[in-house]
Amino acid sequence: MSGLAETVARTLYRLMAYKDEYEVARLYTDPTFRRNLEAQFEGDYRIEFNLAPPLFAKRDPATGG
């Protein structure tokens, strides 16, 4: 892969990763999501999130991301 193509691929990957995080957040704030969960599961349950904000996240040594 040429230097330019590799740079474009890495930049696109990072952009899409942020886009996906915002899309997931948007879906979780949609009331329809909660209603769908309530229709699928019974009893007491809770949703937990494991977040890795860029400030605290360690870089992947293989990808640098």
The first five atom37 places (N, CA, C, CB, O) and aatype in JSON, in Angstrom:
{
  "aatype": [12, 15, 7, 10, 0, 6, 16, 19, 0, 1, 16, 10, 18, 1, 10, 12, 0, 18, 11, 3, 6, 18, 6, 19, 0, 1, 10, 18, 16, 3, 14, 16, 13, 1, 1, 2, 10, 6, 0, 5, 13, 6, 7, 3, 18, 1, 9, 6, 13, 2, 10, 0, 14, 14, 10, 13, 0, 11, 1, 3, 14, 0, 16, 7, 7],
  "atom_mask": [
    [1, 1, 1, 1, 1],
    [1, 1, 1, 1, 1],
    [1, 1, 1, 0, 1],
    [1, 1, 1, 1, 1],
    [1, 1, 1, 1, 1],
    [1, 1, 1, 1, 1],
    [1, 1, 1, 1, 1],
    [1, 1, 1, 1, 1],
    [1, 1, 1, 1, 1],
    [1, 1, 1, 1, 1],
    [1, 1, 1, 1, 1],
    [1, 1, 1, 1, 1],
    [1, 1, 1, 1, 1],
    [1, 1, 1, 1, 1],
    [1, 1, 1, 1, 1],
    [1, 1, 1, 1, 1],
    [1, 1, 1, 1, 1],
    [1, 1, 1, 1, 1],
    [1, 1, 1, 1, 1],
    [1, 1, 1, 1, 1],
    [1, 1, 1, 1, 1],
    [1, 1, 1, 1, 1],
    [1, 1, 1, 1, 1],
    [1, 1, 1, 1, 1],
    [1, 1, 1, 1, 1],
    [1, 1, 1, 1, 1],
    [1, 1, 1, 1, 1],
    [1, 1, 1, 1, 1],
    [1, 1, 1, 1, 1],
    [1, 1, 1, 1, 1],
    [1, 1, 1, 1, 1],
    [1, 1, 1, 1, 1],
    [1, 1, 1, 1, 1],
    [1, 1, 1, 1, 1],
    [1, 1, 1, 1, 1],
    [1, 1, 1, 1, 1],
    [1, 1, 1, 1, 1],
    [1, 1, 1, 1, 1],
    [1, 1, 1, 1, 1],
    [1, 1, 1, 1, 1],
    [1, 1, 1, 1, 1],
    [1, 1, 1, 1, 1],
    [1, 1, 1, 0, 1],
    [1, 1, 1, 1, 1],
    [1, 1, 1, 1, 1],
    [1, 1, 1, 1, 1],
    [1, 1, 1, 1, 1],
    [1, 1, 1, 1, 1],
    [1, 1, 1, 1, 1],
    [1, 1, 1, 1, 1],
    [1, 1, 1, 1, 1],
    [1, 1, 1, 1, 1],
    [1, 1, 1, 1, 1],
    [1, 1, 1, 1, 1],
    [1, 1, 1, 1, 1],
    [1, 1, 1, 1, 1],
    [1, 1, 1, 1, 1],
    [1, 1, 1, 1, 1],
    [1, 1, 1, 1, 1],
    [1, 1, 1, 1, 1],
    [1, 1, 1, 1, 1],
    [1, 1, 1, 1, 1],
    [1, 1, 1, 1, 1],
    [1, 1, 1, 0, 1],
    [1, 1, 1, 0, 1]
  ],
  "atom_positions": [
    [[0.86, -1.18, 0.0], [0.0, 0.0, 0.0], [0.9, 1.24, 0.0], [-0.97, 0.0, 1.24], [1.9, 1.29, 0.72]],
    [[0.55, 2.2, -0.79], [1.38, 3.42, -0.86], [1.17, 4.27, 0.39], [1.03, 4.24, -2.14], [0.19, 4.09, 1.12]],
    [[2.08, 5.18, 0.63], [1.99, 6.04, 1.8], [0.71, 6.83, 1.86], [0.0, 0.0, 0.0], [0.09, 6.95, 2.92]],
    [[0.29, 7.39, 0.72], [-0.93, 8.18, 0.68], [-2.15, 7.3, 0.95], [-1.07, 8.88, -0.67], [-3.02, 7.67, 1.74]],
    [[-2.22, 6.15, 0.32], [-3.36, 5.25, 0.51], [-3.45, 4.79, 1.97], [-3.25, 4.04, -0.43], [-4.54, 4.71, 2.53]],
    [[-2.31, 4.5, 2.57], [-2.3, 4.06, 3.96], [-2.76, 5.19, 4.88], [-0.9, 3.58, 4.37], [-3.53, 4.95, 5.81]],
    [[-2.31, 6.39, 4.63], [-2.73, 7.54, 5.43], [-4.23, 7.77, 5.3], [-1.96, 8.81, 5.02], [-4.91, 8.03, 6.29]],
    [[-4.75, 7.68, 4.09], [-6.19, 7.85, 3.86], [-6.96, 6.77, 4.6], [-6.53, 7.82, 2.35], [-7.98, 7.06, 5.24]],
    [[-6.5, 5.52, 4.52], [-7.19, 4.41, 5.18], [-7.21, 4.6, 6.7], [-6.52, 3.08, 4.83], [-8.24, 4.39, 7.33]],
    [[-6.09, 4.99, 7.28], [-6.03, 5.19, 8.73], [-6.94, 6.36, 9.16], [-4.58, 5.46, 9.18], [-7.64, 6.26, 10.17]],
    [[-6.91, 7.42, 8.41], [-7.74, 8.58, 8.75], [-9.21, 8.24, 8.63], [-7.4, 9.78, 7.84], [-10.01, 8.63, 9.48]],
    [[-9.59, 7.52, 7.59], [-10.98, 7.12, 7.42], [-11.41, 6.21, 8.57], [-11.19, 6.41, 6.07], [-12.52, 6.35, 9.09]],
    [[-10.55, 5.28, 8.96], [-10.86, 4.39, 10.08], [-11.16, 5.2, 11.34], [-9.69, 3.41, 10.35], [-12.15, 4.95, 12.02]],
    [[-10.31, 6.17, 11.65], [-10.52, 6.99, 12.85], [-11.81, 7.78, 12.77], [-9.34, 7.93, 13.06], [-12.55, 7.88, 13.75]],
    [[-12.08, 8.34, 11.61], [-13.32, 9.1, 11.42], [-14.53, 8.21, 11.62], [-13.35, 9.73, 10.02], [-15.48, 8.6, 12.29]],
    [[-14.51, 7.02, 11.04], [-15.65, 6.1, 11.15], [-15.83, 5.62, 12.59], [-15.46, 4.9, 10.21], [-16.96, 5.41, 13.03]],
    [[-14.74, 5.44, 13.33], [-14.85, 5.01, 14.72], [-15.58, 6.07, 15.54], [-13.44, 4.75, 15.32], [-16.45, 5.73, 16.34]],
    [[-15.25, 7.35, 15.35], [-15.97, 8.41, 16.06], [-17.43, 8.46, 15.62], [-15.3, 9.77, 15.81], [-18.32, 8.61, 16.45]],
    [[-17.66, 8.34, 14.34], [-19.03, 8.35, 13.81], [-19.84, 7.23, 14.45], [-19.02, 8.2, 12.28], [-20.99, 7.45, 14.84]],
    [[-19.26, 6.04, 14.57], [-19.96, 4.91, 15.16], [-20.29, 5.17, 16.63], [-19.14, 3.65, 15.03], [-21.37, 4.8, 17.09]],
    [[-19.38, 5.79, 17.36], [-19.65, 6.1, 18.76], [-20.84, 7.06, 18.89], [-18.41, 6.71, 19.43], [-21.69, 6.88, 19.76]],
    [[-20.88, 8.06, 18.04], [-22.01, 8.99, 18.09], [-23.32, 8.31, 17.68], [-21.73, 10.2, 17.19], [-24.37, 8.62, 18.23]],
    [[-23.25, 7.41, 16.72], [-24.45, 6.7, 16.28], [-24.98, 5.81, 17.4], [-24.16, 5.86, 15.03], [-26.19, 5.76, 17.63]],
    [[-24.11, 5.12, 18.1], [-24.53, 4.29, 19.23], [-25.16, 5.16, 20.31], [-23.34, 3.48, 19.8], [-26.2, 4.8, 20.86]],
    [[-24.55, 6.28, 20.61], [-25.11, 7.2, 21.61], [-26.48, 7.69, 21.18], [-24.18, 8.39, 21.84], [-27.39, 7.79, 22.0]],
    [[-26.63, 7.99, 19.92], [-27.94, 8.45, 19.41], [-28.99, 7.36, 19.58], [-27.83, 8.86, 17.93], [-30.12, 7.64, 19.99]],
    [[-28.63, 6.13, 19.27], [-29.59, 5.03, 19.4], [-30.0, 4.81, 20.85], [-28.99, 3.74, 18.83], [-31.18, 4.56, 21.13]],
    [[-29.04, 4.89, 21.78], [-29.37, 4.68, 23.19], [-30.26, 5.78, 23.75], [-28.11, 4.6, 24.01], [-30.98, 5.54, 24.72]],
    [[-30.24, 6.96, 23.18], [-31.1, 8.04, 23.67], [-32.47, 8.01, 23.03], [-30.45, 9.38, 23.42], [-33.35, 8.79, 23.42]],
    [[-32.69, 7.14, 22.06], [-33.99, 7.02, 21.4], [-34.92, 6.2, 22.3], [-33.85, 6.35, 19.99], [-34.59, 5.06, 22.64]],
    [[-36.09, 6.73, 22.69], [-37.01, 6.0, 23.56], [-37.45, 4.65, 22.97], [-38.23, 6.86, 23.83], [-37.81, 3.74, 23.71]],
    [[-37.43, 4.52, 21.67], [-37.81, 3.26, 21.04], [-36.86, 2.15, 21.46], [-37.83, 3.4, 19.52], [-37.28, 1.0, 21.61]],
    [[-35.6, 2.46, 21.65], [-34.61, 1.47, 22.07], [-35.01, 0.87, 23.41], [-33.21, 2.1, 22.16], [-35.0, -0.36, 23.56]],
    [[-35.37, 1.7, 24.37], [-35.77, 1.23, 25.7], [-37.04, 0.38, 25.6], [-36.0, 2.42, 26.66], [-37.14, -0.66, 26.26]],
    [[-37.98, 0.79, 24.8], [-39.21, 0.01, 24.64], [-38.92, -1.36, 24.04], [-40.22, 0.76, 23.76], [-39.52, -2.36, 24.45]],
    [[-38.0, -1.41, 23.07], [-37.64, -2.69, 22.47], [-36.97, -3.61, 23.5], [-36.71, -2.47, 21.28], [-37.22, -4.82, 23.5]],
    [[-36.13, -3.05, 24.35], [-35.52, -3.86, 25.41], [-36.57, -4.4, 26.36], [-34.48, -3.03, 26.18], [-36.54, -5.58, 26.72]],
    [[-37.49, -3.55, 26.75], [-38.53, -3.98, 27.69], [-39.4, -5.07, 27.08], [-39.39, -2.79, 28.1], [-39.91, -5.93, 27.81]],
    [[-39.58, -5.04, 25.77], [-40.38, -6.08, 25.1], [-39.61, -7.41, 25.02], [-40.77, -5.62, 23.69], [-40.23, -8.47, 24.95]],
    [[-38.29, -7.36, 25.03], [-37.47, -8.56, 24.89], [-37.09, -9.21, 26.21], [-36.23, -8.24, 24.13], [-36.94, -10.43, 26.27]],
    [[-36.93, -8.43, 27.27], [-36.41, -8.95, 28.53], [-37.4, -8.72, 29.66], [-35.08, -8.31, 28.87], [-38.12, -7.73, 29.69]],
    [[-37.42, -9.67, 30.59], [-38.29, -9.57, 31.76], [-37.45, -9.29, 33.0], [-39.13, -10.87, 31.94], [-36.24, -9.5, 33.0]],
    [[-38.11, -8.8, 34.03], [-37.44, -8.61, 35.31], [-36.57, -7.38, 35.33], [0.0, 0.0, 0.0], [-36.62, -6.51, 34.46]],
    [[-35.75, -7.34, 36.39], [-34.85, -6.2, 36.57], [-33.58, -6.42, 35.75], [-34.51, -6.0, 38.07], [-32.95, -7.48, 35.82]],
    [[-33.22, -5.45, 34.99], [-31.98, -5.48, 34.23], [-31.45, -4.06, 34.16], [-32.18, -6.08, 32.79], [-32.19, -3.1, 34.39]],
    [[-30.2, -3.94, 33.84], [-29.64, -2.61, 33.66], [-28.64, -2.66, 32.51], [-28.96, -2.1, 34.96], [-28.06, -3.7, 32.2]],
    [[-28.45, -1.54, 31.92], [-27.51, -1.4, 30.82], [-26.24, -0.79, 31.38], [-28.1, -0.54, 29.65], [-26.29, 0.23, 32.07]],
    [[-25.11, -1.4, 31.08], [-23.82, -0.86, 31.52], [-22.97, -0.52, 30.31], [-23.09, -1.87, 32.44], [-23.06, -1.17, 29.27]],
    [[-22.16, 0.5, 30.45], [-21.3, 0.95, 29.38], [-19.85, 0.9, 29.84], [-21.68, 2.38, 28.92], [-19.54, 1.31, 30.96]],
    [[-18.99, 0.41, 29.0], [-17.55, 0.42, 29.25], [-16.94, 1.41, 28.26], [-16.92, -1.01, 29.1], [-16.7, 1.09, 27.1]],
    [[-16.69, 2.6, 28.76], [-16.2, 3.67, 27.9], [-14.68, 3.78, 27.99], [-16.86, 5.0, 28.27], [-14.08, 3.51, 29.04]],
    [[-14.09, 4.18, 26.92], [-12.65, 4.41, 26.88], [-12.4, 5.76, 26.22], [-11.9, 3.27, 26.11], [-12.05, 5.83, 25.04]],
    [[-12.59, 6.84, 26.98], [-12.37, 8.16, 26.39], [-10.93, 8.29, 25.91], [-12.7, 9.28, 27.4], [-10.02, 7.76, 26.55]],
    [[-10.71, 8.98, 24.81], [-9.37, 9.09, 24.23], [-8.32, 9.57, 25.23], [-9.41, 10.02, 23.06], [-7.15, 9.21, 25.11]],
    [[-8.71, 10.37, 26.19], [-7.76, 10.9, 27.17], [-7.15, 9.78, 27.99], [-8.46, 11.91, 28.08], [-5.97, 9.85, 28.35]],
    [[-7.93, 8.72, 28.31], [-7.48, 7.64, 29.17], [-7.15, 6.36, 28.43], [-8.51, 7.36, 30.2], [-6.53, 5.46, 29.0]],
    [[-7.54, 6.26, 27.19], [-7.36, 5.02, 26.44], [-5.89, 4.82, 26.07], [-8.23, 5.03, 25.17], [-5.19, 5.77, 25.72]],
    [[-5.46, 3.58, 26.16], [-4.1, 3.25, 25.74], [-4.09, 3.0, 24.24], [-3.56, 2.01, 26.51], [-5.06, 2.49, 23.68]],
    [[-3.01, 3.37, 23.59], [-2.88, 3.14, 22.15], [-2.59, 1.67, 21.88], [-1.76, 4.02, 21.56], [-1.86, 1.01, 22.63]],
    [[-3.17, 1.17, 20.82], [-2.9, -0.19, 20.37], [-1.51, -0.2, 19.71], [-4.01, -0.7, 19.39], [-1.29, 0.5, 18.72]],
    [[-0.58, -0.99, 20.25], [0.77, -0.98, 19.69], [0.83, -1.49, 18.25], [1.7, -1.8, 20.56], [1.73, -1.12, 17.49]],
    [[-0.12, -2.34, 17.87], [-0.11, -2.91, 16.51], [-0.61, -1.9, 15.48], [-0.97, -4.17, 16.46], [-0.08, -1.81, 14.37]],
    [[-1.64, -1.13, 15.87], [-2.24, -0.22, 14.9], [-1.9, 1.24, 15.16], [-3.72, -0.39, 14.9], [-2.03, 2.07, 14.26]],
    [[-1.47, 1.55, 16.37], [-1.19, 2.94, 16.72], [-2.46, 3.71, 17.01], [0.0, 0.0, 0.0], [-2.4, 4.9, 17.32]],
    [[-3.62, 3.07, 16.92], [-4.91, 3.74, 17.14], [-5.4, 3.62, 18.55], [0.0, 0.0, 0.0], [-6.47, 4.13, 18.87]]
  ]
}
